[in-house]
Amino acid sequence: MLITALSDIHGSLEALNSSKSLLSDLASSDLVLIAGDITNFQGKTQTAEVITAIRRHNPNIFAVPGNCDTAAVDEYLREQNINLHCQTRKHADFTLTGVGAHVPCSRNDQACSLEEKLQVCLDHIAEMSHAENNLIFVAHYPARHTAVDSIGDNHHGGSWNIRDFIEQAQPLLALSGHIHDAPGTDHIGRTTLVNPGSLRDGSYAQIRIEHERVRVHIGCIKKRWREHFGYGIT
């Protein structure tokens, strides 16, 4: 299976439409996965613009919302039946699941940490995806202390609970975003970790899975409008 992986689009239709190589990759892929931050703190209108632009080239899209996506983005993805957040979906011979950035607190006082909120969803999908061999996991936040969550000077911006889930579930592929400046790959056990980088900054990934082998190519769109955000976390 050939996957085009996108993340941190931040509503940039120019990034989506400016590269012939990206549009060709979208059209030739079996599946498009989006690891959050579809918008830049916008709602359904901007989400629909981005998803519609991608659908012109490939209708097979699944996504999770990011921390720069509002609750309306999560709702739109659910309405379109393409939201992987706390859900499982079947595509071809693969099971898809994921966790986004909008997770309700499991306690009434709402005083949960981010890790506690993520764990609510991770526990749920662990039950649903138990013993799945061909599992693909999509999260906005990357696994902690890996090459795909590095923010420089030996600092990391990922999630320990997401790392624990990957260590236990061992999906074939774990796709994440959030850290703009750490596009690339890493491994946890048999799992290939991929951060495609920020599409608004000109980065995306092509991923081919054959016979449980995962090959990754990070594509780069060189444009004068590429932007970076501090350490690359937005």
C-alpha positions in Angstrom: 0.0 0.0 0.0 1.2 3.5 -0.9 0.4 6.3 1.6 0.8 10.0 1.3 1.3 11.4 4.9 0.5 15.0 5.7 0.6 17.0 8.9 0.5 20.5 10.2 -1.1 22.0 7.1 -2.4 25.0 9.1 -4.9 25.8 6.4 -2.3 26.4 3.7 -4.1 25.8 0.4 -1.1 27.3 -1.4 1.1 24.5 0.0 -1.4 21.9 -1.1 -1.8 23.2 -4.6 1.6 24.6 -5.5 3.6 21.4 -6.1 3.0 19.1 -9.1 5.0 16.4 -7.4 2.8 16.5 -4.3 -0.4 16.5 -6.4 1.0 13.5 -8.4 1.8 11.7 -5.2 -1.6 12.3 -3.8 -3.3 11.0 -6.9 -1.1 7.8 -7.1 -1.5 6.9 -3.4 -3.9 4.3 -2.1 -4.5 6.4 1.1 -3.9 9.9 2.5 -3.4 10.2 6.2 -3.3 13.5 8.1 -1.7 13.8 11.5 -3.5 16.9 12.7 -3.3 20.7 12.6 -5.4 20.8 9.4 -6.3 24.4 10.2 -4.7 27.3 12.0 -7.2 27.7 14.9 -10.2 27.7 12.5 -13.4 25.7 12.2 -15.4 23.8 9.6 -15.0 26.2 6.7 -11.2 26.0 6.6 -11.3 22.3 7.3 -13.7 21.7 4.4 -11.4 23.8 2.1 -8.4 21.7 2.9 -10.2 18.3 2.7 -11.9 19.2 -0.5 -8.6 20.3 -2.1 -7.1 16.9 -1.2 -10.2 15.0 -2.3 -9.8 16.4 -5.8 -6.8 14.1 -6.1 -7.6 11.3 -3.7 -10.9 10.4 -2.0 -9.4 8.0 0.5 -8.6 10.3 3.4 -8.4 9.7 7.2 -7.2 12.2 9.8 -6.9 13.2 13.4 -7.3 16.7 14.8 -4.3 18.6 16.1 -3.8 21.1 18.9 -4.3 24.0 16.4 -7.7 22.5 15.3 -10.8 23.5 17.2 -13.6 21.2 18.4 -15.4 22.1 15.2 -12.7 20.5 13.2 -13.1 17.3 15.1 -16.8 17.5 14.5 -16.4 18.0 10.7 -14.1 15.0 10.4 -16.7 12.9 12.2 -19.4 14.1 10.0 -17.3 13.1 7.0 -16.6 9.7 8.5 -12.8 10.2 8.2 -11.9 10.8 11.8 -9.5 8.3 13.3 -9.5 9.9 16.8 -10.5 7.2 19.3 -11.8 5.1 16.4 -10.7 2.2 14.3 -11.3 1.8 10.5 -10.5 -0.9 8.0 -8.8 0.0 4.8 -7.8 -2.9 2.5 -5.9 -5.3 4.7 -5.0 -2.7 7.3 -6.6 -1.5 10.6 -6.3 2.3 11.1 -6.6 4.0 14.5 -5.4 7.2 16.1 -5.5 9.8 18.8 -5.8 13.5 18.2 -5.3 16.5 20.4 -8.9 17.0 21.6 -9.5 14.4 24.3 -12.1 14.9 27.1 -10.9 14.5 30.7 -12.0 11.3 32.5 -12.4 13.2 35.8 -15.3 15.5 36.7 -12.9 18.3 37.8 -11.4 18.6 34.3 -8.0 19.1 35.9 -6.3 16.4 33.8 -2.8 16.7 32.3 -2.3 16.2 28.6 -0.9 12.7 29.2 -4.0 11.7 31.3 -6.3 13.0 28.5 -4.4 11.0 25.8 -4.5 7.9 28.0 -8.3 7.9 27.9 -8.2 7.5 24.2 -5.2 5.2 24.1 -6.9 2.8 26.5 -10.0 2.7 24.3 -8.2 2.1 21.0 -5.9 -0.5 22.7 -9.0 -2.6 23.4 -10.5 -2.1 19.9 -7.2 -2.9 18.1 -6.0 -5.7 20.3 -4.0 -8.4 18.4 -4.2 -6.5 15.0 -1.1 -7.4 13.0 -1.5 -4.8 10.2 -2.1 -1.8 12.5 -1.5 1.8 11.4 -1.5 4.4 14.2 -2.0 8.1 13.5 -1.4 10.6 16.3 -0.8 14.4 16.4 1.8 14.1 19.2 4.8 11.9 18.5 6.3 9.3 20.8 8.6 10.7 23.4 12.4 10.7 23.2 12.6 9.7 19.5 14.1 11.2 16.4 10.6 12.5 15.4 10.0 14.5 18.6 13.4 16.2 18.8 13.3 20.0 19.3 17.1 20.6 19.5 19.7 20.7 22.3 18.6 17.2 23.5 15.1 18.4 24.2 12.0 16.4 23.2 8.3 17.4 22.8 6.5 14.0 22.5 4.2 11.9 24.7 5.4 9.2 27.0 1.9 7.6 26.9 1.9 7.4 23.1 5.3 5.8 23.3 4.0 3.3 25.8 1.1 2.5 23.5 3.4 1.9 20.5 5.8 -0.3 22.6 2.8 -2.5 23.6 0.7 -2.5 20.4 3.6 -2.6 18.0 1.8 -1.2 14.9 3.5 -1.5 11.5 3.5 2.3 11.2 3.1 5.2 13.7 2.5 8.5 12.0 2.7 11.8 13.9 3.2 15.5 13.5 3.3 18.5 15.8 7.1 18.9 15.8 7.7 20.9 12.6 11.5 20.7 12.7 11.8 16.9 13.1 10.7 15.4 9.8 12.1 11.9 9.4 11.9 8.4 10.8 12.7 6.2 13.8 11.8 2.8 15.1 10.4 1.4 18.3 10.6 -2.4 18.1 9.0 -3.4 14.8 7.2 -0.1 14.5 8.4 2.5 11.9 7.8 6.0 13.3 7.3 8.8 10.7 7.0 12.5 11.1 6.3 14.0 7.6 7.0 17.5 8.8 4.8 20.5 8.3 3.2 20.7 4.9 2.9 24.5 5.4 6.7 24.5 5.8 6.9 22.4 2.6 7.4 18.8 3.9 5.4 15.6 3.5 6.0 11.9 3.3 5.4 9.0 0.9 5.2 5.6 2.7 5.1 2.2 1.0 4.1 -0.9 3.0 4.7 -4.2 1.4 4.8 -7.6 3.2 5.1 -5.8 6.6 8.1 -3.8 5.3 7.8 0.0 5.5 9.8 2.3 3.2 9.6 6.1 3.7 10.5 9.1 1.5 10.3 12.6 2.9 9.3 15.0 0.1 10.2 18.7 0.2 8.4 21.6 -1.5 10.8 24.5 -1.8 8.8 27.7 -1.6 9.7 31.2 -0.5 6.6 31.2 1.8 7.8 28.4 4.0 7.5 29.3 7.6 8.9 27.9 10.8 7.6 28.4 14.3 10.4 28.6 17.0 11.3 25.1 17.9 8.8 23.8 15.4 5.9 23.2 17.8 2.5 24.8 17.1 
